[in-house]
Amino acid sequence: MKIFIDSADLAEIRDAAQMGVIDGVTTNPSLVAKTGKPMKETIAAICEIVDGPISAEVIAMDTDGILKEGRELAKMHKNIVVKVPLVADGLKAVKIFTAEGIKTNVTLCFSASQGLLAAKAGATYISPFVGRVDDISGEGMQLVEQLVTIYRNYDLATEVLAASIRHPLHVVQAAEIGAHVATIPLKVIHQLLKHPLTDAGLATFLADAKKIPAKA
Ligand code: E4P
């Protein structure tokens, strides 16, 4: 499973990139707003840090507006993936982007039926929002499983990108199910790494290392 970092914060993206564990980046307007920097400046800087798919979201809600914004974003860098909302006008734009060779990430997916239509329209990625489904007492991971099954049943090329990941178990479950990608906040990437037995083992090794005589 590929791992993307879900962030627009350059320091966070650098941290994850230096560990060598990320294959790409997803952003959204809320994440970019947190940086306090303009959208294009932020996306351009991210493209300098990570050589992999970088999702940048359009703000327009109508097909013409989405196409205009998406084409401008796609022109910025070869790795840009245009993030498009899962509404009818968005799917119309996805169909055209696909014909133009522009990659898309269809976002805000909350049902298998939505995901099926996004794949039919030619989406490169579909983003089921696992954590937000869990937040309303649903089973977000079930949606990932449904999408993986449906796409596999019909050889649909769209990749399932598990999004709105809240904790390490989400990541492990997405990998077990066979999601193509999980986009993960930096905090969860660090949580994935942590294990108390690693820390305890390391402390013992370091303590014992001090007991080793320098000379025979
Ligand atoms: C990713 O593409 C989404 O924008 C993101 O994962 C949403 O996560 P949230 O539900 O934690 O805001």
Boltz pocket constraint, residues with backbone or C-beta under 6 A from the ligand:
constraints:
  - pocket:
      binder: B
      contacts: [[A, 6], [A, 26], [A, 27], [A, 28], [A, 107], [A, 127], [A, 129], [A, 131], [A, 132], [A, 163], [A, 164], [A, 165], [A, 183]]
      max_distance: 6.0
